[in-house]
Amino acid sequence: MSQVYSTEPQTSGRVVLQTTHGPIDISLWCKECPITTRRFLQCCLDGYYDDLIFHRILDKFLIQTGLRNETNCDDEDDDKNQKKDRPEVQSRIRFNHRGQVALAKTLITGDTASNDNLTDQFFITLDEAPF
């Protein structure tokens, strides 16, 4: 297992998410994924994730939270942010072990242009997730 971690870059940020089942320590790759990290941190600072439940729980795969029907984390127009909301892909960061965190992508049937946009929801892997 130590070989998995040796291929990953060093993290440079940290968030502690307080839950009813205890704290979750989240390490961030600020240098490798600056736009995604900035968006996640801004949502945390704004209290966007406060009092939300993990609405998607897939046993031995992932847990997901951040679903708010009435509001988004940022008030900016999605059309202006479409370019910056794309996933930041790094070859050294893979979903190859438990505890990986990422923003979720939109899933709109029939709209392939929107399916690459990130949302304010995030997930945490519970095991290897080779997708």
N, C-alpha and C positions, 0 to 999 in steps of 0.2 A: 504494500500500500504506500510506502514512503516514496516509491518511484513516481506515483501519480502526482504527489505534491511537489516533487523536485522539478517537474516540467512547467509548473505554473509560475508566473511572475509573482514578485512580492506584492502584497496588498499595501495600500497607502491610506486607507480610510476605514472607519469603523462606526457602526450604528448598533445600539442595543435596543431591541424591540421588546417592550414589556408586554407580556401576555398573561392571561389568567392561569396558565400552566407554567409560568416562570419566564425568565428572560431568554431571548434568542440573540446571540452575538453574531452580527453580520459583518464580515470583512469585505471591503470594497476595492476594486481595481480602478482607482481614480485616473491614473495615467493611461491605461489601456482603453478605458471606456468613459471618457470625460463627460460626454453629453448625457449618457444614460445615468451615470453616477450623480451628476448635477441634478437631473430631474428627480431621481429617487430621494436625494437629500432634501431638495426643496419641498417635496410632498411630506417628508418626515417633519421638517421644521414648521410647515404650515398646519400640522396636526391632521393631515388628510387621513391617515391610517388609524387615528384614535377611535376606539370603540367599534372597530370593524371586526367581523368574524372571519375565520378561514372558511369561505363558502365552497371551496372545491377541495376535497380530501380524497386522494386516490392512494389507497393502501400500498405501501412499499414503492411509491412512485413520486408523488409531490403533494404539497399543500399550497393553496393559492388564496390571496386576499386582495382587497383594494376595490371591491365592487361597490360603487356608489351610483345609484341611478340618477340622482338629482344634480350631481355636480362633478366636474373634473378637478384635478389638482390645480392646474393653471387655467386662467381665464382667457388665455389667448386663443385666437381662431385656429382650428386644426389645419386649415389650408395654408396658413403662414408657417406652421411648424412641421409640415409634412416631411420636408427634407431632413430635419434634425431628429425626427421621431423614428428614423430607420434604425434597426438593430446594428450595433457596433460589433463586428465579428473579429475575434482575435484567435489565431491558430493555436496559441498556447493555453487558451481557456476553453475547456470542454466540460460537458456535464457527465463526468466520468466517476463521480463519487457523491456521497451524501453531503448535503449542506450547501450546494451551489444555489445562488440567488440570481434571478433575472427578472426584468420587466416582461410582462406577457404581451403577446401580439394580438391585434384585433382579428377576429374570425368573422368575416362577413361573406356569406354565401354569394358566389357569383361576382364579387368585386375584388379581383386579384390585385388591383392597385392599392387598396386599403389594407390588404392582409399582411403587409410588411410593416405597418405602423405599430409603434409601441403604445401601450395603454398605461394608466397609472396603477394597474394591478401588477402584483409581483408574485412569483412562486418560489418555493424552496424545495429542492429535490430531497427525497427521502432515501434514495439509492441511486445507483448508476442509471442514467437516462440517456441512452445513445440515440438521440433524435436529431 
